[in-house]
Each structure stands twice: as structure tokens, then as C-alpha cells.
Amino acid sequence: VKMLAAVGAGKKVLVVLNEKDEKVVGSFANIPGVKIAYTNTLNVYDILNCNSFIVAKAAVETIQEVYA
């Protein structure tokens, strides 16, 4: 929660990961308004339906490869 506040995340947060990371998923699991998505399941609705968009570095690289 402190990390989300530090980056100025809104009430609806989308966290994008390259692959499942149990520690990250567990950290965000109980925070209301946070949704986890993976690069292979990312869709436009989820992106437009969030106030804040947090992407892991590895996920950015994958997104660039796939969508660029």
C-alpha cells in the first residue's frame, strides 16, 4: 500500500507482469482496487478501466516486442 501511495496510484490500479510471480501477486492480492494482468492476457478494457498503470520492466520489454 505504501508503494502505491508513493507512486501516486489511484483507486483502480493495473499491475502488469511478464509471468506469474507469487511474491508480487501475494503482495497485491488483498489490496482493494488492484488487478494483476500478464502480458499474454493484457487487453484494452483493463488498460482503459484503471486510474494507474504499473508495468514491470520485463513486461515492458515483452510488450514492446509483441506490439511494436
C-alpha atoms as an extended CHARMM CRD file, in Angstrom:
* protein
*
        68  EXT
         1         1  VAL       CA              0.0000000000        0.0000000000        0.0000000000  PROA      1               0.0000000000
         2         2  LYS       CA              2.8710000000        2.3670000000        0.8050000000  PROA      2               0.0000000000
         3         3  MET       CA              4.4480000000        1.7100000000       -2.6030000000  PROA      3               0.0000000000
         4         4  LEU       CA              1.1860000000        2.5170000000       -4.3800000000  PROA      4               0.0000000000
         5         5  ALA       CA              0.8540000000        5.7420000000       -2.3820000000  PROA      5               0.0000000000
         6         6  ALA       CA              4.4740000000        6.6520000000       -3.1270000000  PROA      6               0.0000000000
         7         7  VAL       CA              3.9230000000        6.4130000000       -6.8920000000  PROA      7               0.0000000000
         8         8  GLY       CA              0.6140000000        8.2930000000       -6.6740000000  PROA      8               0.0000000000
         9         9  ALA       CA             -1.5450000000        5.3630000000       -7.7680000000  PROA      9               0.0000000000
        10        10  GLY       CA             -5.2820000000        5.9540000000       -7.9480000000  PROA      10              0.0000000000
        11        11  LYS       CA             -8.1200000000        3.7890000000       -6.6920000000  PROA      11              0.0000000000
        12        12  LYS       CA             -8.0410000000        1.4020000000       -9.6520000000  PROA      12              0.0000000000
        13        13  VAL       CA             -4.5640000000        0.0490000000      -10.3280000000  PROA      13              0.0000000000
        14        14  LEU       CA             -3.4970000000       -2.3740000000      -13.0440000000  PROA      14              0.0000000000
        15        15  VAL       CA             -0.2120000000       -4.1610000000      -12.3870000000  PROA      15              0.0000000000
        16        16  VAL       CA              1.2400000000       -5.8570000000      -15.4660000000  PROA      16              0.0000000000
        17        17  LEU       CA              3.7150000000       -8.6930000000      -15.0870000000  PROA      17              0.0000000000
        18        18  ASN       CA              5.5510000000      -10.7620000000      -17.6480000000  PROA      18              0.0000000000
        19        19  GLU       CA              4.9230000000      -14.0110000000      -15.8090000000  PROA      19              0.0000000000
        20        20  LYS       CA              3.3800000000      -15.1320000000      -12.5300000000  PROA      20              0.0000000000
        21        21  ASP       CA              5.4470000000      -14.0990000000       -9.5260000000  PROA      21              0.0000000000
        22        22  GLU       CA              3.9630000000      -15.4910000000       -6.3060000000  PROA      22              0.0000000000
        23        23  LYS       CA              5.5480000000      -12.7960000000       -4.1270000000  PROA      23              0.0000000000
        24        24  VAL       CA              4.1920000000       -9.9240000000       -6.2080000000  PROA      24              0.0000000000
        25        25  VAL       CA              0.7590000000      -11.4990000000       -6.6190000000  PROA      25              0.0000000000
        26        26  GLY       CA              0.5990000000      -12.1980000000       -2.8880000000  PROA      26              0.0000000000
        27        27  SER       CA              1.6220000000       -8.6360000000       -2.0780000000  PROA      27              0.0000000000
        28        28  PHE       CA             -1.1870000000       -7.1290000000       -4.1340000000  PROA      28              0.0000000000
        29        29  ALA       CA             -3.8480000000       -9.8000000000       -3.5330000000  PROA      29              0.0000000000
        30        30  ASN       CA             -5.5330000000       -8.1720000000       -0.5420000000  PROA      30              0.0000000000
        31        31  ILE       CA             -5.4050000000       -4.5650000000       -1.7090000000  PROA      31              0.0000000000
        32        32  PRO       CA             -8.8090000000       -3.3720000000       -2.9520000000  PROA      32              0.0000000000
        33        33  GLY       CA             -8.8310000000       -1.9410000000       -6.4650000000  PROA      33              0.0000000000
        34        34  VAL       CA             -5.6290000000       -3.6620000000       -7.6140000000  PROA      34              0.0000000000
        35        35  LYS       CA             -5.7990000000       -6.0300000000      -10.5720000000  PROA      35              0.0000000000
        36        36  ILE       CA             -2.9410000000       -8.1880000000      -11.8180000000  PROA      36              0.0000000000
        37        37  ALA       CA             -2.5940000000       -8.8410000000      -15.5590000000  PROA      37              0.0000000000
        38        38  TYR       CA              0.0340000000      -10.6580000000      -17.5500000000  PROA      38              0.0000000000
        39        39  THR       CA              1.4740000000       -9.6030000000      -20.8930000000  PROA      39              0.0000000000
        40        40  ASN       CA             -0.1820000000      -12.5520000000      -22.6400000000  PROA      40              0.0000000000
        41        41  THR       CA             -3.6440000000      -11.5980000000      -21.2810000000  PROA      41              0.0000000000
        42        42  LEU       CA             -3.4000000000       -7.8170000000      -21.4410000000  PROA      42              0.0000000000
        43        43  ASN       CA             -6.3940000000       -6.1590000000      -23.0860000000  PROA      43              0.0000000000
        44        44  VAL       CA             -7.5820000000       -2.6630000000      -23.9070000000  PROA      44              0.0000000000
        45        45  TYR       CA            -10.5410000000       -2.7670000000      -21.4960000000  PROA      45              0.0000000000
        46        46  ASP       CA             -8.2910000000       -3.4060000000      -18.4850000000  PROA      46              0.0000000000
        47        47  ILE       CA             -5.9570000000       -0.5810000000      -19.5210000000  PROA      47              0.0000000000
        48        48  LEU       CA             -8.7690000000        1.9260000000      -20.0180000000  PROA      48              0.0000000000
        49        49  ASN       CA            -10.5880000000        0.8440000000      -16.8480000000  PROA      49              0.0000000000
        50        50  CYS       CA             -7.7400000000        1.7190000000      -14.4690000000  PROA      50              0.0000000000
        51        51  ASN       CA             -6.5310000000        5.0030000000      -12.9790000000  PROA      51              0.0000000000
        52        52  SER       CA             -2.9240000000        3.8590000000      -12.6630000000  PROA      52              0.0000000000
        53        53  PHE       CA             -0.8950000000        1.5010000000      -14.8050000000  PROA      53              0.0000000000
        54        54  ILE       CA              2.1770000000       -0.1410000000      -13.2460000000  PROA      54              0.0000000000
        55        55  VAL       CA              4.3080000000       -2.3160000000      -15.5180000000  PROA      55              0.0000000000
        56        56  ALA       CA              7.2800000000       -4.4560000000      -14.5340000000  PROA      56              0.0000000000
        57        57  LYS       CA             10.4560000000       -3.8530000000      -16.5320000000  PROA      57              0.0000000000
        58        58  ALA       CA             10.4290000000       -7.3410000000      -18.0850000000  PROA      58              0.0000000000
        59        59  ALA       CA              6.7850000000       -6.8480000000      -19.0700000000  PROA      59              0.0000000000
        60        60  VAL       CA              7.6310000000       -3.5660000000      -20.8450000000  PROA      60              0.0000000000
        61        61  GLU       CA             10.2190000000       -5.3780000000      -22.9460000000  PROA      61              0.0000000000
        62        62  THR       CA              7.7360000000       -8.1150000000      -23.8720000000  PROA      62              0.0000000000
        63        63  ILE       CA              5.0200000000       -5.5870000000      -24.7220000000  PROA      63              0.0000000000
        64        64  GLN       CA              7.4550000000       -3.7140000000      -26.9670000000  PROA      64              0.0000000000
        65        65  GLU       CA              8.4170000000       -6.9250000000      -28.7760000000  PROA      65              0.0000000000
        66        66  VAL       CA              4.8270000000       -8.0470000000      -29.3100000000  PROA      66              0.0000000000
        67        67  TYR       CA              3.0540000000       -4.7700000000      -30.0600000000  PROA      67              0.0000000000
        68        68  ALA       CA              5.7810000000       -2.6500000000      -31.6610000000  PROA      68              0.0000000000
